[in-house]
């Protein structure tokens, strides 16, 4: 049944496209016919004659008439096909991660129908992109939880048991091997800390347990401790209540922005700011003092942040600051009704996030 319906849709689309092509052909044909008919009538009723051999003045009159006919034809065709000229650049530059790009429906007949069909196609693609992104990010977040749980429960407990065994052996070992055992004990402890740190990054338990403000504080402290970045955190009190999905999007975008600042920007300090927006939403701003974007194309990390922003019904703006460095602004609404239609929640998808580059 699905196959038949899909075939019927394609057949109807082909029929509409064929009919549109025929109508456009006749529009151009009649425009040219109109110009030719007017030129013929003028020649018939006008005081012009052509001698054999043709005179110079008569040749000039014919050349002038031909130029006027071509000019009129060009003006009429330009008027009739101008909307197509505006459609082509939009088709070449449209980006589904920047929704809302539409072309005004102008012209008449099949040209207006073509532009309207293109706008409808953009809406449908944005909706389907939002739906597929929601499912993909939900699956990624579930996988993050599973990996984090296995790291904590399996590898973490094994390293803890190994650390206890090393301590017991060290206490009973001869003095000449105790230093080596203490070194092994210290390496095991560092590995255990690293496993726990990776598990926390994969699954921010503090976000679920204590909320977004505490999670951002822990994230800033983590980058302060383990990177050369100095992170200054500013979280406004009394923020409007946020959906857990929106909180996770804000957290993941902040995490990605700090990671990019630490790895790629060459920045020494970062400001992490979260406050209420004037439009009734929430604004997350991350500013660094690094080298800026430098005109490089957007990578997977930035596109992943844009997908998360769309999932929360928000907008993400990324630019180089006038005085140097990079500024990221993520604005998200607080009302569930303002979420995009394509970002529907699937069963069990109470958290969404993308993979980091």
Secondary structure as UniProt FT lines:
FT   HELIX           2..45
FT   HELIX           56..93
FT   TURN            96..97
FT   HELIX           110..150
FT   HELIX           151..155
FT   HELIX           156..172
FT   HELIX           175..202
FT   HELIX           205..210
FT   HELIX           212..226
FT   STRAND          230..235
FT   HELIX           244..260
FT   HELIX           261..265
FT   STRAND          269..276
FT   TURN            278..279
FT   STRAND          282..288
FT   TURN            294..295
FT   HELIX           300..311
FT   TURN            312..313
FT   STRAND          315..320
FT   TURN            322..323
FT   STRAND          326..332
FT   HELIX           336..338
FT   TURN            341..342
FT   TURN            347..348
//
